[in-house]
Amino acid sequence: MDKKSTSLGGRLASSEAFLSVAASLICIVIGLALGTVVLAIINAEHAIGDGLLVILQSGLKSPRNMGTVLANAAPLIMTGLSVGFAFKTGLFNIGAAGQYTLGAFGALYCAIVLQLPWYLCLLAAMVLGAIWGAIPGFFKAYLNINEVITAIMFNWIGLYMVNDIMYGKGQSPMYDLATTKTFSLRKVAKGSMIPSCGMSDHFGKLQSVTIAIFIAVFFAIVVYVILNKTTFGYELKACGFNKNAAQYAGINDKRNIILSMTIAGALAGIGAGLYYLSTVAEWNPQVSTALPAIGFNGISAALLACSNPLGTVFSSLFISYITVGGTKLSTQYYTKEIADVITALIIYLCAFSMLFKGKIRALLSGKARKTTVLKGGER
């Protein structure tokens, strides 16, 4: 018993999974505390009852709210996986928003114009996202141009290109002039919608609750297996840790850079397909002059999860939960954007996650050594 208790702290101190989870939880707790301070600064009287508690409880108050959390979490999981996958391989995929945009176009074109089944529409979203991700990867691999620069440029190129094609001067087969949005899938392409499989019945008849959340979790598991259980994943991570050492070991770094960005783009594209094929929203090419926020929120989800694919599922659910809670805030006291402020505080604290992990490791290791010394003295 003594040996087990003595070694427990040491085992926890050496467990990267435990340290990552603990650091993320510390970020969340401190972020919520600072968020409460912000709420108090804006309106001290209602900071708790009409502020923090509304944000924390709204997601559970009704089945529809829970359904909204799930519907918005599915695409966020995918963009989080996209960014996290690139992080694991030493790349910064800030182009997830552009890849998401191309994925949205692929899914909607195949659904509205070609009337294809939802799984083929999802495949098209994946392919277009992959192509848009591969381009910055190619520039990085063969021209040594930083992927951040090219990805940002291709974000805007993709957005305006997609908008122009969808709008088609108001006469596109994808554009509904009456609603100034793409044609509703529920009206023109029901067969292209991701099936609910009865899930909507459990969430207040909310039609946007589909099996998309299970598809996203499935991809998270696949990414985890690829990165941690395959030779291919080992090579990708090796290039990320030390490209020169990987080259010396005979690993083709150029191929792996392109493949990494291609896979990251494919994941972001799938996220867009899950979102629009679940009819959570419709694309509005006439007013969509800003990049999809979910592409950048994926960075938040990846950071909070320390780029762990399985952790990304939980961080995305948390961010979606906080965001839905923010929309339920009383406009009499606060604006719904306050949820974004709280999320931003949590993500900002994630920059200190390495510091938190180091402190936790030192604390546990110190306790383990102290316990060992005391037990040795008793003997």
VENPE-V862187 format. One record per residue. RES is the residue in three letters. D_LAST is the distance of its C-alpha to the last C-alpha in whole Angstrom. Layout:
BEGIN
RES:D_LAST / RES:D_LAST
END
This chain:
BEGIN
MET:14 / ASP:11 / LYS:13 / LYS:16 / SER:16 / THR:14 / SER:17 / LEU:20 / GLY:20 / GLY:21 / ARG:23 / LEU:25 / ALA:25 / SER:27 / SER:29 / GLU:32 / ALA:34 / PHE:31 / LEU:32 / SER:36 / VAL:36 / ALA:34 / ALA:36 / SER:39 / LEU:38 / ILE:37 / CYS:41 / ILE:42 / VAL:41 / ILE:42 / GLY:45 / LEU:46 / ALA:45 / LEU:47 / GLY:50 / THR:50 / VAL:51 / VAL:54 / LEU:55 / ALA:55 / ILE:57 / ILE:59 / ASN:60 / ALA:57 / GLU:58 / HIS:58 / ALA:55 / ILE:53 / GLY:55 / ASP:58 / GLY:55 / LEU:52 / LEU:52 / VAL:55 / ILE:53 / LEU:50 / GLN:52 / SER:55 / GLY:54 / LEU:53 / LYS:56 / SER:59 / PRO:59 / ARG:61 / ASN:59 / MET:56 / GLY:58 / THR:59 / VAL:56 / LEU:55 / ALA:59 / ASN:58 / ALA:54 / ALA:56 / PRO:58 / LEU:55 / ILE:52 / MET:55 / THR:55 / GLY:51 / LEU:51 / SER:54 / VAL:52 / GLY:49 / PHE:50 / ALA:52 / PHE:49 / LYS:46 / THR:49 / GLY:49 / LEU:52 / PHE:53 / ASN:56 / ILE:58 / GLY:60 / ALA:59 / ALA:62 / GLY:65 / GLN:63 / TYR:63 / THR:67 / LEU:68 / GLY:66 / ALA:68 / PHE:71 / GLY:70 / ALA:69 / LEU:72 / TYR:75 / CYS:74 / ALA:74 / ILE:77 / VAL:79 / LEU:78 / GLN:77 / LEU:74 / PRO:71 / TRP:68 / TYR:66 / LEU:69 / CYS:69 / LEU:65 / LEU:66 / ALA:68 / ALA:66 / MET:63 / VAL:66 / LEU:67 / GLY:64 / ALA:63 / ILE:66 / TRP:65 / GLY:62 / ALA:63 / ILE:65 / PRO:63 / GLY:61 / PHE:64 / PHE:64 / LYS:61 / ALA:61 / TYR:64 / LEU:65 / ASN:62 / ILE:63 / ASN:60 / GLU:60 / VAL:59 / ILE:63 / THR:64 / ALA:63 / ILE:64 / MET:67 / PHE:67 / ASN:66 / TRP:69 / ILE:71 / GLY:70 / LEU:71 / TYR:74 / MET:75 / VAL:74 / ASN:75 / ASP:79 / ILE:79 / MET:78 / TYR:80 / GLY:83 / LYS:85 / GLY:85 / GLN:86 / SER:83 / PRO:83 / MET:79 / TYR:80 / ASP:82 / LEU:84 / ALA:84 / THR:80 / THR:80 / LYS:77 / THR:77 / PHE:78 / SER:76 / LEU:74 / ARG:74 / LYS:78 / VAL:79 / ALA:76 / LYS:74 / GLY:73 / SER:72 / MET:69 / ILE:66 / PRO:65 / SER:64 / CYS:63 / GLY:63 / MET:61 / SER:63 / ASP:64 / HIS:60 / PHE:60 / GLY:64 / LYS:66 / LEU:65 / GLN:67 / SER:64 / VAL:61 / THR:61 / ILE:59 / ALA:59 / ILE:55 / PHE:54 / ILE:56 / ALA:54 / VAL:51 / PHE:52 / PHE:52 / ALA:49 / ILE:47 / VAL:50 / VAL:49 / TYR:45 / VAL:46 / ILE:48 / LEU:46 / ASN:42 / LYS:44 / THR:47 / THR:48 / PHE:50 / GLY:48 / TYR:46 / GLU:49 / LEU:50 / LYS:46 / ALA:46 / CYS:49 / GLY:48 / PHE:45 / ASN:47 / LYS:51 / ASN:51 / ALA:48 / ALA:49 / GLN:53 / TYR:51 / ALA:50 / GLY:53 / ILE:53 / ASN:56 / ASP:55 / LYS:59 / ARG:59 / ASN:55 / ILE:56 / ILE:59 / LEU:58 / SER:55 / MET:58 / THR:60 / ILE:57 / ALA:56 / GLY:60 / ALA:60 / LEU:57 / ALA:59 / GLY:62 / ILE:61 / GLY:59 / ALA:63 / GLY:64 / LEU:62 / TYR:63 / TYR:67 / LEU:67 / SER:65 / THR:68 / VAL:65 / ALA:68 / GLU:71 / TRP:72 / ASN:74 / PRO:75 / GLN:78 / VAL:75 / SER:72 / THR:72 / ALA:69 / LEU:66 / PRO:64 / ALA:61 / ILE:59 / GLY:59 / PHE:57 / ASN:55 / GLY:54 / ILE:52 / SER:50 / ALA:49 / ALA:48 / LEU:46 / LEU:44 / ALA:43 / CYS:42 / SER:45 / ASN:43 / PRO:45 / LEU:44 / GLY:43 / THR:46 / VAL:47 / PHE:45 / SER:46 / SER:50 / LEU:50 / PHE:48 / ILE:51 / SER:53 / TYR:52 / ILE:52 / THR:56 / VAL:57 / GLY:56 / GLY:57 / THR:61 / LYS:60 / LEU:60 / SER:63 / THR:66 / GLN:66 / TYR:63 / TYR:62 / THR:63 / LYS:61 / GLU:60 / ILE:57 / ALA:55 / ASP:56 / VAL:55 / ILE:51 / THR:51 / ALA:52 / LEU:49 / ILE:46 / ILE:48 / TYR:48 / LEU:44 / CYS:43 / ALA:44 / PHE:41 / SER:39 / MET:37 / LEU:36 / PHE:35 / LYS:33 / GLY:32 / LYS:30 / ILE:29 / ARG:27 / ALA:26 / LEU:25 / LEU:23 / SER:21 / GLY:20 / LYS:18 / ALA:17 / ARG:16 / LYS:14 / THR:13 / THR:11 / VAL:10 / LEU:9 / LYS:6 / GLY:5 / GLY:5 / GLU:4 / ARG:0
END
